[in-house]
């Protein structure tokens, strides 16, 4: 896709696609990128760049906890 604006807001494209063919781990809500995340040391850290309602924030937290359990081999 030449233009990914339907999924990643142009203002935050460099945070998702930093360059060199790299694609950061991206948090999405309803098909739209709302942030990126890392799992340094096995702990998920979410960096949101869009407003997210409380329900979506809980779901993202739950997803992060699933990733942490996976990384811990649990």
PDB file of N, CA, C, O and CB in Angstrom:
ATOM      1  N   UNK A   1       0.832  -1.167   0.000  1.00  0.00           N
ATOM      2  CA  UNK A   1       0.000   0.000   0.000  1.00  0.00           C
ATOM      3  C   UNK A   1       0.877   1.229   0.000  1.00  0.00           C
ATOM      4  O   UNK A   1       1.787   1.375   0.816  1.00  0.00           O
ATOM      5  CB  UNK A   1      -0.947  -0.002   1.193  1.00  0.00           C
ATOM      6  N   UNK A   2       0.588   2.082  -0.907  1.00  0.00           N
ATOM      7  CA  UNK A   2       1.352   3.316  -1.001  1.00  0.00           C
ATOM      8  C   UNK A   2       1.015   4.252   0.151  1.00  0.00           C
ATOM      9  O   UNK A   2       1.894   4.917   0.699  1.00  0.00           O
ATOM     10  CB  UNK A   2       1.089   4.005  -2.338  1.00  0.00           C
ATOM     11  N   UNK A   3      -0.258   4.301   0.514  1.00  0.00           N
ATOM     12  CA  UNK A   3      -0.711   5.186   1.584  1.00  0.00           C
ATOM     13  C   UNK A   3      -1.365   4.345   2.677  1.00  0.00           C
ATOM     14  O   UNK A   3      -2.347   3.646   2.426  1.00  0.00           O
ATOM     15  CB  UNK A   3      -1.705   6.263   1.041  1.00  0.00           C
ATOM     16  N   UNK A   4      -0.826   4.413   3.868  1.00  0.00           N
ATOM     17  CA  UNK A   4      -1.362   3.638   4.987  1.00  0.00           C
ATOM     18  C   UNK A   4      -2.191   4.509   5.926  1.00  0.00           C
ATOM     19  O   UNK A   4      -2.465   4.115   7.059  1.00  0.00           O
ATOM     20  CB  UNK A   4      -0.227   2.974   5.761  1.00  0.00           C
ATOM     21  N   UNK A   5      -2.587   5.681   5.463  1.00  0.00           N
ATOM     22  CA  UNK A   5      -3.338   6.626   6.275  1.00  0.00           C
ATOM     23  C   UNK A   5      -4.638   6.074   6.821  1.00  0.00           C
ATOM     24  O   UNK A   5      -5.137   6.565   7.834  1.00  0.00           O
ATOM     25  CB  UNK A   5      -3.623   7.837   5.485  1.00  0.00           C
ATOM     26  N   UNK A   6      -5.197   5.065   6.173  1.00  0.00           N
ATOM     27  CA  UNK A   6      -6.439   4.469   6.664  1.00  0.00           C
ATOM     28  C   UNK A   6      -6.218   3.751   7.993  1.00  0.00           C
ATOM     29  O   UNK A   6      -7.168   3.559   8.752  1.00  0.00           O
ATOM     30  CB  UNK A   6      -7.008   3.492   5.629  1.00  0.00           C
ATOM     31  N   UNK A   7      -4.983   3.353   8.286  1.00  0.00           N
ATOM     32  CA  UNK A   7      -4.701   2.613   9.506  1.00  0.00           C
ATOM     33  C   UNK A   7      -3.751   3.342  10.454  1.00  0.00           C
ATOM     34  O   UNK A   7      -3.816   3.155  11.669  1.00  0.00           O
ATOM     35  CB  UNK A   7      -4.128   1.279   9.157  1.00  0.00           C
ATOM     36  N   UNK A   8      -2.879   4.163   9.902  1.00  0.00           N
ATOM     37  CA  UNK A   8      -1.888   4.884  10.717  1.00  0.00           C
ATOM     38  C   UNK A   8      -2.005   6.373  10.419  1.00  0.00           C
ATOM     39  O   UNK A   8      -1.772   6.797   9.287  1.00  0.00           O
ATOM     40  CB  UNK A   8      -0.430   4.372  10.433  1.00  0.00           C
ATOM     41  N   UNK A   9      -2.365   7.175  11.427  1.00  0.00           N
ATOM     42  CA  UNK A   9      -2.462   8.621  11.195  1.00  0.00           C
ATOM     43  C   UNK A   9      -1.129   9.176  10.694  1.00  0.00           C
ATOM     44  O   UNK A   9      -0.073   8.846  11.234  1.00  0.00           O
ATOM     45  CB  UNK A   9      -2.890   9.351  12.488  1.00  0.00           C
ATOM     46  N   UNK A  10      -1.180  10.009   9.674  1.00  0.00           N
ATOM     47  CA  UNK A  10       0.037  10.556   9.065  1.00  0.00           C
ATOM     48  C   UNK A  10       0.942  11.224  10.094  1.00  0.00           C
ATOM     49  O   UNK A  10       2.165  11.137   9.990  1.00  0.00           O
ATOM     50  CB  UNK A  10      -0.327  11.557   7.979  1.00  0.00           C
ATOM     51  N   UNK A  11       0.358  11.884  11.077  1.00  0.00           N
ATOM     52  CA  UNK A  11       1.156  12.584  12.088  1.00  0.00           C
ATOM     53  C   UNK A  11       2.015  11.629  12.915  1.00  0.00           C
ATOM     54  O   UNK A  11       2.983  12.060  13.542  1.00  0.00           O
ATOM     55  CB  UNK A  11       0.244  13.376  13.009  1.00  0.00           C
ATOM     56  N   UNK A  12       1.676  10.342  12.924  1.00  0.00           N
ATOM     57  CA  UNK A  12       2.403   9.370  13.739  1.00  0.00           C
ATOM     58  C   UNK A  12       3.054   8.269  12.909  1.00  0.00           C
ATOM     59  O   UNK A  12       3.537   7.279  13.459  1.00  0.00           O
ATOM     60  CB  UNK A  12       1.471   8.752  14.748  1.00  0.00           C
ATOM     61  N   UNK A  13       3.068   8.432  11.617  1.00  0.00           N
ATOM     62  CA  UNK A  13       3.613   7.393  10.734  1.00  0.00           C
ATOM     63  C   UNK A  13       5.065   7.058  11.060  1.00  0.00           C
ATOM     64  O   UNK A  13       5.438   5.886  11.023  1.00  0.00           O
ATOM     65  CB  UNK A  13       3.509   7.835   9.283  1.00  0.00           C
ATOM     66  N   UNK A  14       5.887   8.043  11.377  1.00  0.00           N
ATOM     67  CA  UNK A  14       7.307   7.775  11.671  1.00  0.00           C
ATOM     68  C   UNK A  14       7.472   6.978  12.970  1.00  0.00           C
ATOM     69  O   UNK A  14       8.482   6.297  13.149  1.00  0.00           O
ATOM     70  CB  UNK A  14       8.091   9.099  11.770  1.00  0.00           C
ATOM     71  N   UNK A  15       6.507   7.055  13.862  1.00  0.00           N
ATOM     72  CA  UNK A  15       6.593   6.272  15.095  1.00  0.00           C
ATOM     73  C   UNK A  15       6.298   4.799  14.818  1.00  0.00           C
ATOM     74  O   UNK A  15       6.809   3.920  15.513  1.00  0.00           O
ATOM     75  CB  UNK A  15       5.615   6.821  16.154  1.00  0.00           C
ATOM     76  N   UNK A  16       5.478   4.531  13.809  1.00  0.00           N
ATOM     77  CA  UNK A  16       5.148   3.155  13.437  1.00  0.00           C
ATOM     78  C   UNK A  16       6.146   2.627  12.413  1.00  0.00           C
ATOM     79  O   UNK A  16       6.569   1.473  12.489  1.00  0.00           O
ATOM     80  CB  UNK A  16       3.715   3.072  12.877  1.00  0.00           C
ATOM     81  N   UNK A  17       6.516   3.463  11.468  1.00  0.00           N
ATOM     82  CA  UNK A  17       7.475   3.101  10.399  1.00  0.00           C
ATOM     83  C   UNK A  17       8.703   3.988  10.531  1.00  0.00           C
ATOM     84  O   UNK A  17       8.794   4.998   9.834  1.00  0.00           O
ATOM     85  CB  UNK A  17       6.832   3.255   8.966  1.00  0.00           C
ATOM     86  N   UNK A  18       9.660   3.648  11.405  1.00  0.00           N
ATOM     87  CA  UNK A  18      10.804   4.531  11.644  1.00  0.00           C
ATOM     88  C   UNK A  18      11.789   4.631  10.479  1.00  0.00           C
ATOM     89  O   UNK A  18      12.655   5.506  10.483  1.00  0.00           O
ATOM     90  CB  UNK A  18      11.536   4.063  12.850  1.00  0.00           C
ATOM     91  N   UNK A  19      11.674   3.764   9.498  1.00  0.00           N
ATOM     92  CA  UNK A  19      12.570   3.811   8.343  1.00  0.00           C
ATOM     93  C   UNK A  19      13.385   2.538   8.220  1.00  0.00           C
ATOM     94  O   UNK A  19      13.388   1.694   9.116  1.00  0.00           O
ATOM     95  CB  UNK A  19      13.498   5.012   8.440  1.00  0.00           C
ATOM     96  N   UNK A  20      14.067   2.415   7.111  1.00  0.00           N
ATOM     97  CA  UNK A  20      14.921   1.259   6.883  1.00  0.00           C
ATOM     98  C   UNK A  20      14.170  -0.055   6.795  1.00  0.00           C
ATOM     99  O   UNK A  20      14.737  -1.119   7.043  1.00  0.00           O
ATOM    100  CB  UNK A  20      15.928   1.170   7.961  1.00  0.00           C
ATOM    101  N   UNK A  21      12.882   0.018   6.439  1.00  0.00           N
ATOM    102  CA  UNK A  21      12.080  -1.189   6.328  1.00  0.00           C
ATOM    103  C   UNK A  21      11.574  -1.717   7.668  1.00  0.00           C
ATOM    104  O   UNK A  21      10.972  -2.789   7.737  1.00  0.00           O
ATOM    105  CB  UNK A  21      12.876  -2.247   5.650  1.00  0.00           C
ATOM    106  N   UNK A  22      11.821  -0.961   8.719  1.00  0.00           N
ATOM    107  CA  UNK A  22      11.403  -1.388  10.056  1.00  0.00           C
ATOM    108  C   UNK A  22       9.934  -1.039  10.300  1.00  0.00           C
ATOM    109  O   UNK A  22       9.423  -0.037   9.800  1.00  0.00           O
ATOM    110  CB  UNK A  22      12.292  -0.733  11.135  1.00  0.00           C
ATOM    111  N   UNK A  23       9.275  -1.886  11.076  1.00  0.00           N
ATOM    112  CA  UNK A  23       7.897  -1.673  11.491  1.00  0.00           C
ATOM    113  C   UNK A  23       7.850  -1.965  12.989  1.00  0.00           C
ATOM    114  O   UNK A  23       8.157  -3.077  13.418  1.00  0.00           O
ATOM    115  CB  UNK A  23       6.884  -2.586  10.677  1.00  0.00           C
ATOM    116  N   UNK A  24       7.465  -0.969  13.780  1.00  0.00           N
ATOM    117  CA  UNK A  24       7.395  -1.138  15.226  1.00  0.00           C
ATOM    118  C   UNK A  24       6.168  -1.961  15.593  1.00  0.00           C
ATOM    119  O   UNK A  24       5.184  -1.986  14.854  1.00  0.00           O
ATOM    120  CB  UNK A  24       7.363   0.230  15.936  1.00  0.00           C
ATOM    121  N   UNK A  25       6.230  -2.631  16.736  1.00  0.00           N
ATOM    122  CA  UNK A  25       5.068  -3.330  17.270  1.00  0.00           C
ATOM    123  C   UNK A  25       4.011  -2.267  17.546  1.00  0.00           C
ATOM    124  O   UNK A  25       4.273  -1.280  18.233  1.00  0.00           O
ATOM    125  CB  UNK A  25       5.422  -4.159  18.575  1.00  0.00           C
ATOM    126  N   UNK A  26       2.822  -2.477  17.004  1.00  0.00           N
ATOM    127  CA  UNK A  26       1.799  -1.432  17.011  1.00  0.00           C
ATOM    128  C   UNK A  26       0.545  -1.900  17.725  1.00  0.00           C
ATOM    129  O   UNK A  26       0.062  -3.013  17.516  1.00  0.00           O
ATOM    130  CB  UNK A  26       1.459  -1.005  15.585  1.00  0.00           C
ATOM    131  N   UNK A  27       0.029  -1.016  18.578  1.00  0.00           N
ATOM    132  CA  UNK A  27      -1.248  -1.260  19.256  1.00  0.00           C
ATOM    133  C   UNK A  27      -2.349  -0.673  18.381  1.00  0.00           C
ATOM    134  O   UNK A  27      -2.253   0.466  17.925  1.00  0.00           O
ATOM    135  CB  UNK A  27      -1.270  -0.630  20.708  1.00  0.00           C
ATOM    136  N   UNK A  28      -3.384  -1.453  18.155  1.00  0.00           N
ATOM    137  CA  UNK A  28      -4.489  -0.982  17.325  1.00  0.00           C
ATOM    138  C   UNK A  28      -5.814  -1.119  18.064  1.00  0.00           C
ATOM    139  O   UNK A  28      -6.001  -1.999  18.904  1.00  0.00           O
ATOM    140  CB  UNK A  28      -4.536  -1.758  16.002  1.00  0.00           C
ATOM    141  N   UNK A  29      -6.721  -0.219  17.720  1.00  0.00           N
ATOM    142  CA  UNK A  29      -8.098  -0.267  18.217  1.00  0.00           C
ATOM    143  C   UNK A  29      -8.998  -0.040  17.020  1.00  0.00           C
ATOM    144  O   UNK A  29      -8.884   0.980  16.339  1.00  0.00           O
ATOM    145  CB  UNK A  29      -8.360   0.804  19.353  1.00  0.00           C
ATOM    146  N   UNK A  30      -9.885  -0.972  16.759  1.00  0.00           N
ATOM    147  CA  UNK A  30     -10.802  -0.887  15.619  1.00  0.00           C
ATOM    148  C   UNK A  30     -10.065  -0.655  14.299  1.00  0.00           C
ATOM    149  O   UNK A  30     -10.531   0.100  13.445  1.00  0.00           O
ATOM    150  CB  UNK A  30     -11.811   0.230  15.846  1.00  0.00           C
ATOM    151  N   UNK A  31      -8.912  -1.308  14.140  1.00  0.00           N
ATOM    152  CA  UNK A  31      -8.164  -1.241  12.892  1.00  0.00           C
ATOM    153  C   UNK A  31      -7.317   0.002  12.703  1.00  0.00           C
ATOM    154  O   UNK A  31      -6.719   0.178  11.641  1.00  0.00           O
ATOM    155  CB  UNK A  31      -9.094  -1.341  11.777  1.00  0.00           C
ATOM    156  N   UNK A  32      -7.249   0.870  13.703  1.00  0.00           N
ATOM    157  CA  UNK A  32      -6.447   2.092  13.623  1.00  0.00           C
ATOM    158  C   UNK A  32      -5.313   2.017  14.631  1.00  0.00           C
ATOM    159  O   UNK A  32      -5.520   1.609  15.774  1.00  0.00           O
ATOM    160  CB  UNK A  32      -7.318   3.351  13.875  1.00  0.00           C
ATOM    161  N   UNK A  33      -4.116   2.409  14.212  1.00  0.00           N
ATOM    162  CA  UNK A  33      -2.975   2.450  15.121  1.00  0.00           C
ATOM    163  C   UNK A  33      -3.211   3.536  16.162  1.00  0.00           C
ATOM    164  O   UNK A  33      -3.562   4.669  15.834  1.00  0.00           O
ATOM    165  CB  UNK A  33      -1.650   2.702  14.347  1.00  0.00           C
ATOM    166  N   UNK A  34      -3.009   3.164  17.429  1.00  0.00           N
ATOM    167  CA  UNK A  34      -3.177   4.129  18.521  1.00  0.00           C
ATOM    168  C   UNK A  34      -1.908   4.265  19.352  1.00  0.00           C
ATOM    169  O   UNK A  34      -1.842   5.097  20.256  1.00  0.00           O
ATOM    170  CB  UNK A  34      -4.339   3.715  19.418  1.00  0.00           C
ATOM    171  N   UNK A  35      -0.904   3.453  19.050  1.00  0.00           N
ATOM    172  CA  UNK A  35       0.342   3.522  19.791  1.00  0.00           C
ATOM    173  C   UNK A  35       1.289   2.423  19.376  1.00  0.00           C
ATOM    174  O   UNK A  35       0.988   1.603  18.508  1.00  0.00           O
ATOM    175  CB  UNK A  35       0.079   3.445  21.273  1.00  0.00           C
ATOM    176  N   UNK A  36       2.434   2.425  20.015  1.00  0.00           N
ATOM    177  CA  UNK A  36       3.421   1.372  19.795  1.00  0.00           C
ATOM    178  C   UNK A  36       3.739   0.752  21.151  1.00  0.00           C
ATOM    179  O   UNK A  36       3.413   1.309  22.200  1.00  0.00           O
ATOM    180  CB  UNK A  36       4.722   1.931  19.099  1.00  0.00           C
ATOM    181  N   UNK A  37       4.376  -0.400  21.107  1.00  0.00           N
ATOM    182  CA  UNK A  37       4.747  -1.037  22.356  1.00  0.00           C
ATOM    183  C   UNK A  37       6.083  -1.737  22.213  1.00  0.00           C
ATOM    184  O   UNK A  37       6.512  -2.092  21.115  1.00  0.00           O
ATOM    185  CB  UNK A  37       3.673  -2.024  22.798  1.00  0.00           C
ATOM    186  N   UNK A  38       6.727  -1.925  23.355  1.00  0.00           N
ATOM    187  CA  UNK A  38       7.976  -2.673  23.433  1.00  0.00           C
ATOM    188  C   UNK A  38       7.829  -3.689  24.553  1.00  0.00           C
ATOM    189  O   UNK A  38       6.922  -3.594  25.380  1.00  0.00           O
ATOM    190  CB  UNK A  38       9.208  -1.727  23.675  1.00  0.00           C
ATOM    191  N   UNK A  39       8.720  -4.650  24.569  1.00  0.00           N
ATOM    192  CA  UNK A  39       8.697  -5.667  25.623  1.00  0.00           C
ATOM    193  C   UNK A  39      10.109  -5.894  26.144  1.00  0.00           C
ATOM    194  O   UNK A  39      10.553  -7.035  26.276  1.00  0.00           O
ATOM    195  CB  UNK A  39       8.091  -6.997  25.099  1.00  0.00           C
ATOM    196  N   UNK A  40      10.807  -4.815  26.437  1.00  0.00           N
ATOM    197  CA  UNK A  40      12.161  -4.914  26.970  1.00  0.00           C
ATOM    198  C   UNK A  40      12.132  -5.592  28.331  1.00  0.00           C
ATOM    199  O   UNK A  40      11.346  -5.223  29.204  1.00  0.00           O
ATOM    200  CB  UNK A  40      12.815  -3.521  27.074  1.00  0.00           C
ATOM    201  N   UNK A  41      12.985  -6.576  28.503  1.00  0.00           N
ATOM    202  CA  UNK A  41      13.053  -7.276  29.775  1.00  0.00           C
ATOM    203  C   UNK A  41      11.811  -8.098  30.087  1.00  0.00           C
ATOM    204  O   UNK A  41      11.595  -8.482  31.237  1.00  0.00           O
ATOM    205  CB  UNK A  41      13.280  -6.296  30.868  1.00  0.00           C
ATOM    206  N   UNK A  42      10.992  -8.374  29.073  1.00  0.00           N
ATOM    207  CA  UNK A  42       9.803  -9.185  29.271  1.00  0.00           C
ATOM    208  C   UNK A  42       8.603  -8.435  29.814  1.00  0.00           C
ATOM    209  O   UNK A  42       7.570  -9.039  30.103  1.00  0.00           O
ATOM    210  CB  UNK A  42      10.120 -10.288  30.177  1.00  0.00           C
ATOM    211  N   UNK A  43       8.730  -7.112  29.956  1.00  0.00           N
ATOM    212  CA  UNK A  43       7.623  -6.296  30.449  1.00  0.00           C
ATOM    213  C   UNK A  43       7.121  -5.385  29.331  1.00  0.00           C
ATOM    214  O   UNK A  43       7.890  -4.611  28.761  1.00  0.00           O
ATOM    215  CB  UNK A  43       8.058  -5.460  31.682  1.00  0.00           C
ATOM    216  N   UNK A  44       5.842  -5.480  29.024  1.00  0.00           N
ATOM    217  CA  UNK A  44       5.259  -4.686  27.935  1.00  0.00           C
ATOM    218  C   UNK A  44       5.073  -3.246  28.388  1.00  0.00           C
ATOM    219  O   UNK A  44       4.505  -2.975  29.446  1.00  0.00           O
ATOM    220  CB  UNK A  44       3.906  -5.286  27.475  1.00  0.00           C
ATOM    221  N   UNK A  45       5.567  -2.328  27.559  1.00  0.00           N
ATOM    222  CA  UNK A  45       5.387  -0.897  27.801  1.00  0.00           C
ATOM    223  C   UNK A  45       4.664  -0.313  26.597  1.00  0.00           C
ATOM    224  O   UNK A  45       5.146  -0.410  25.468  1.00  0.00           O
ATOM    225  CB  UNK A  45       6.763  -0.170  28.048  1.00  0.00           C
ATOM    226  N   UNK A  46       3.524   0.283  26.834  1.00  0.00           N
ATOM    227  CA  UNK A  46       2.681   0.849  25.791  1.00  0.00           C
ATOM    228  C   UNK A  46       2.911   2.346  25.704  1.00  0.00           C
ATOM    229  O   UNK A  46       2.906   3.039  26.722  1.00  0.00           O
ATOM    230  CB  UNK A  46       1.197   0.543  26.056  1.00  0.00           C
ATOM    231  N   UNK A  47       3.113   2.848  24.490  1.00  0.00           N
ATOM    232  CA  UNK A  47       3.304   4.277  24.243  1.00  0.00           C
ATOM    233  C   UNK A  47       2.175   4.731  23.317  1.00  0.00           C
ATOM    234  O   UNK A  47       2.287   4.627  22.095  1.00  0.00           O
ATOM    235  CB  UNK A  47       4.728   4.578  23.614  1.00  0.00           C
ATOM    236  N   UNK A  48       1.101   5.230  23.900  1.00  0.00           N
ATOM    237  CA  UNK A  48      -0.060   5.664  23.116  1.00  0.00           C
ATOM    238  C   UNK A  48       0.168   7.037  22.511  1.00  0.00           C
ATOM    239  O   UNK A  48       0.736   7.918  23.155  1.00  0.00           O
ATOM    240  CB  UNK A  48      -1.317   5.682  23.983  1.00  0.00           C
ATOM    241  N   UNK A  49      -0.275   7.221  21.272  1.00  0.00           N
ATOM    242  CA  UNK A  49      -0.246   8.542  20.649  1.00  0.00           C
ATOM    243  C   UNK A  49      -1.634   9.018  20.253  1.00  0.00           C
ATOM    244  O   UNK A  49      -1.780  10.061  19.615  1.00  0.00           O
ATOM    245  CB  UNK A  49       0.654   8.524  19.432  1.00  0.00           C
ATOM    246  N   UNK A  50      -2.646   8.260  20.627  1.00  0.00           N
ATOM    247  CA  UNK A  50      -4.035   8.632  20.338  1.00  0.00           C
ATOM    248  C   UNK A  50      -4.865   8.425  21.604  1.00  0.00           C
ATOM    249  O   UNK A  50      -4.503   7.646  22.486  1.00  0.00           O
ATOM    250  CB  UNK A  50      -4.614   7.792  19.142  1.00  0.00           C
ATOM    251  N   UNK A  51      -5.967   9.128  21.667  1.00  0.00           N
ATOM    252  CA  UNK A  51      -6.892   8.954  22.792  1.00  0.00           C
ATOM    253  C   UNK A  51      -7.564   7.593  22.663  1.00  0.00           C
ATOM    254  O   UNK A  51      -7.975   7.179  21.579  1.00  0.00           O
ATOM    255  CB  UNK A  51      -7.960  10.100  22.836  1.00  0.00           C
ATOM    256  N   UNK A  52      -7.664   6.910  23.804  1.00  0.00           N
ATOM    257  CA  UNK A  52      -8.257   5.581  23.838  1.00  0.00           C
ATOM    258  C   UNK A  52      -9.235   5.554  25.010  1.00  0.00           C
ATOM    259  O   UNK A  52      -8.900   5.969  26.120  1.00  0.00           O
ATOM    260  CB  UNK A  52      -7.157   4.455  23.972  1.00  0.00           C
ATOM    261  N   UNK A  53     -10.447   5.061  24.754  1.00  0.00           N
ATOM    262  CA  UNK A  53     -11.420   5.013  25.847  1.00  0.00           C
ATOM    263  C   UNK A  53     -11.030   3.940  26.869  1.00  0.00           C
ATOM    264  O   UNK A  53     -10.158   3.109  26.615  1.00  0.00           O
ATOM    265  CB  UNK A  53     -12.841   4.738  25.296  1.00  0.00           C
ATOM    266  N   UNK A  54     -11.689   3.977  28.016  1.00  0.00           N
ATOM    267  CA  UNK A  54     -11.332   3.095  29.130  1.00  0.00           C
ATOM    268  C   UNK A  54     -11.426   1.618  28.756  1.00  0.00           C
ATOM    269  O   UNK A  54     -10.565   0.827  29.143  1.00  0.00           O
ATOM    270  CB  UNK A  54     -12.229   3.376  30.321  1.00  0.00           C
ATOM    271  N   UNK A  55     -12.456   1.242  28.012  1.00  0.00           N
ATOM    272  CA  UNK A  55     -12.615  -0.170  27.628  1.00  0.00           C
ATOM    273  C   UNK A  55     -11.456  -0.633  26.742  1.00  0.00           C
ATOM    274  O   UNK A  55     -10.909  -1.717  26.946  1.00  0.00           O
ATOM    275  CB  UNK A  55     -13.957  -0.381  26.893  1.00  0.00           C
ATOM    276  N   UNK A  56     -11.088   0.184  25.767  1.00  0.00           N
ATOM    277  CA  UNK A  56      -9.976  -0.177  24.882  1.00  0.00           C
ATOM    278  C   UNK A  56      -8.669  -0.209  25.655  1.00  0.00           C
ATOM    279  O   UNK A  56      -7.823  -1.067  25.403  1.00  0.00           O
ATOM    280  CB  UNK A  56      -9.872   0.811  23.706  1.00  0.00           C
ATOM    281  N   UNK A  57      -8.492   0.712  26.592  1.00  0.00           N
ATOM    282  CA  UNK A  57      -7.275   0.735  27.410  1.00  0.00           C
ATOM    283  C   UNK A  57      -7.165  -0.560  28.224  1.00  0.00           C
ATOM    284  O   UNK A  57      -6.077  -1.122  28.343  1.00  0.00           O
ATOM    285  CB  UNK A  57      -7.271   1.973  28.354  1.00  0.00           C
ATOM    286  N   UNK A  58      -8.282  -1.033  28.783  1.00  0.00           N
ATOM    287  CA  UNK A  58      -8.276  -2.308  29.527  1.00  0.00           C
ATOM    288  C   UNK A  58      -7.905  -3.468  28.602  1.00  0.00           C
ATOM    289  O   UNK A  58      -7.123  -4.342  28.977  1.00  0.00           O
ATOM    290  CB  UNK A  58      -9.664  -2.570  30.178  1.00  0.00           C
ATOM    291  N   UNK A  59      -8.468  -3.469  27.395  1.00  0.00           N
ATOM    292  CA  UNK A  59      -8.167  -4.546  26.448  1.00  0.00           C
ATOM    293  C   UNK A  59      -6.693  -4.532  26.045  1.00  0.00           C
ATOM    294  O   UNK A  59      -6.068  -5.587  25.935  1.00  0.00           O
ATOM    295  CB  UNK A  59      -9.054  -4.422  25.202  1.00  0.00           C
ATOM    296  N   UNK A  60      -6.146  -3.353  25.827  1.00  0.00           N
ATOM    297  CA  UNK A  60      -4.725  -3.261  25.490  1.00  0.00           C
ATOM    298  C   UNK A  60      -3.866  -3.738  26.655  1.00  0.00           C
ATOM    299  O   UNK A  60      -2.865  -4.424  26.446  1.00  0.00           O
ATOM    300  CB  UNK A  60      -4.351  -1.819  25.109  1.00  0.00           C
ATOM    301  N   UNK A  61      -4.249  -3.381  27.876  1.00  0.00           N
ATOM    302  CA  UNK A  61      -3.518  -3.844  29.057  1.00  0.00           C
ATOM    303  C   UNK A  61      -3.575  -5.364  29.142  1.00  0.00           C
ATOM    304  O   UNK A  61      -2.560  -6.014  29.395  1.00  0.00           O
ATOM    305  CB  UNK A  61      -4.096  -3.209  30.344  1.00  0.00           C
ATOM    306  N   UNK A  62      -4.767  -5.933  28.930  1.00  0.00           N
ATOM    307  CA  UNK A  62      -4.922  -7.391  28.976  1.00  0.00           C
ATOM    308  C   UNK A  62      -4.074  -8.072  27.907  1.00  0.00           C
ATOM    309  O   UNK A  62      -3.454  -9.104  28.167  1.00  0.00           O
ATOM    310  CB  UNK A  62      -6.396  -7.777  28.797  1.00  0.00           C
ATOM    311  N   UNK A  63      -4.047  -7.499  26.711  1.00  0.00           N
ATOM    312  CA  UNK A  63      -3.213  -8.047  25.636  1.00  0.00           C
ATOM    313  C   UNK A  63      -1.739  -8.008  26.034  1.00  0.00           C
ATOM    314  O   UNK A  63      -0.999  -8.965  25.808  1.00  0.00           O
ATOM    315  CB  UNK A  63      -3.434  -7.261  24.319  1.00  0.00           C
ATOM    316  N   UNK A  64      -1.324  -6.892  26.628  1.00  0.00           N
ATOM    317  CA  UNK A  64       0.063  -6.768  27.085  1.00  0.00           C
ATOM    318  C   UNK A  64       0.410  -7.823  28.118  1.00  0.00           C
ATOM    319  O   UNK A  64       1.506  -8.382  28.098  1.00  0.00           O
ATOM    320  CB  UNK A  64       0.308  -5.384  27.664  1.00  0.00           C
ATOM    321  N   UNK A  65      -0.521  -8.096  29.021  1.00  0.00           N
ATOM    322  CA  UNK A  65      -0.288  -9.135  30.028  1.00  0.00           C
ATOM    323  C   UNK A  65      -0.177 -10.518  29.378  1.00  0.00           C
ATOM    324  O   UNK A  65       0.600 -11.357  29.832  1.00  0.00           O
ATOM    325  CB  UNK A  65      -1.419  -9.130  31.072  1.00  0.00           C
ATOM    326  N   UNK A  66      -0.949 -10.752  28.322  1.00  0.00           N
ATOM    327  CA  UNK A  66      -0.837 -12.022  27.583  1.00  0.00           C
ATOM    328  C   UNK A  66       0.558 -12.152  26.965  1.00  0.00           C
ATOM    329  O   UNK A  66       1.169 -13.220  27.020  1.00  0.00           O
ATOM    330  CB  UNK A  66      -1.928 -12.113  26.473  1.00  0.00           C
ATOM    331  N   UNK A  67       1.049 -11.076  26.385  1.00  0.00           N
ATOM    332  CA  UNK A  67       2.394 -11.098  25.783  1.00  0.00           C
ATOM    333  C   UNK A  67       3.440 -11.372  26.859  1.00  0.00           C
ATOM    334  O   UNK A  67       4.355 -12.168  26.649  1.00  0.00           O
ATOM    335  CB  UNK A  67       2.703  -9.752  25.060  1.00  0.00           C
ATOM    336  N   UNK A  68       3.309 -10.720  27.999  1.00  0.00           N
ATOM    337  CA  UNK A  68       4.264 -10.953  29.095  1.00  0.00           C
ATOM    338  C   UNK A  68       4.256 -12.402  29.544  1.00  0.00           C
ATOM    339  O   UNK A  68       5.317 -12.987  29.758  1.00  0.00           O
ATOM    340  CB  UNK A  68       3.948 -10.046  30.282  1.00  0.00           C
ATOM    341  N   UNK A  69       3.073 -12.992  29.691  1.00  0.00           N
ATOM    342  CA  UNK A  69       2.989 -14.411  30.073  1.00  0.00           C
ATOM    343  C   UNK A  69       3.656 -15.289  29.023  1.00  0.00           C
ATOM    344  O   UNK A  69       4.365 -16.237  29.360  1.00  0.00           O
ATOM    345  CB  UNK A  69       1.517 -14.840  30.264  1.00  0.00           C
ATOM    346  N   UNK A  70       3.431 -14.976  27.753  1.00  0.00           N
ATOM    347  CA  UNK A  70       4.059 -15.747  26.668  1.00  0.00           C
ATOM    348  C   UNK A  70       5.584 -15.655  26.775  1.00  0.00           C
ATOM    349  O   UNK A  70       6.278 -16.666  26.676  1.00  0.00           O
ATOM    350  CB  UNK A  70       3.581 -15.231  25.275  1.00  0.00           C
ATOM    351  N   UNK A  71       6.095 -14.450  26.975  1.00  0.00           N
ATOM    352  CA  UNK A  71       7.548 -14.256  27.048  1.00  0.00           C
ATOM    353  C   UNK A  71       8.154 -14.959  28.253  1.00  0.00           C
ATOM    354  O   UNK A  71       9.320 -15.354  28.227  1.00  0.00           O
ATOM    355  CB  UNK A  71       7.880 -12.772  27.103  1.00  0.00           C
ATOM    356  N   UNK A  72       7.367 -15.115  29.301  1.00  0.00           N
ATOM    357  CA  UNK A  72       7.837 -15.799  30.508  1.00  0.00           C
ATOM    358  C   UNK A  72       7.688 -17.302  30.400  1.00  0.00           C
ATOM    359  O   UNK A  72       8.140 -18.040  31.276  1.00  0.00           O
ATOM    360  CB  UNK A  72       7.083 -15.300  31.721  1.00  0.00           C
ATOM    361  N   UNK A  73       7.050 -17.765  29.317  1.00  0.00           N
ATOM    362  CA  UNK A  73       6.871 -19.194  29.123  1.00  0.00           C
ATOM    363  C   UNK A  73       5.753 -19.782  29.965  1.00  0.00           C
ATOM    364  O   UNK A  73       5.691 -20.992  30.183  1.00  0.00           O
ATOM    365  CB  UNK A  73       8.141 -19.902  29.429  1.00  0.00           C
ATOM    366  N   UNK A  74       4.875 -18.916  30.431  1.00  0.00           N
ATOM    367  CA  UNK A  74       3.769 -19.402  31.290  1.00  0.00           C
ATOM    368  C   UNK A  74       2.574 -19.813  30.460  1.00  0.00           C
ATOM    369  O   UNK A  74       1.560 -20.244  31.009  1.00  0.00           O
ATOM    370  CB  UNK A  74       3.346 -18.322  32.300  1.00  0.00           C
TER     371      UNK A  74
END
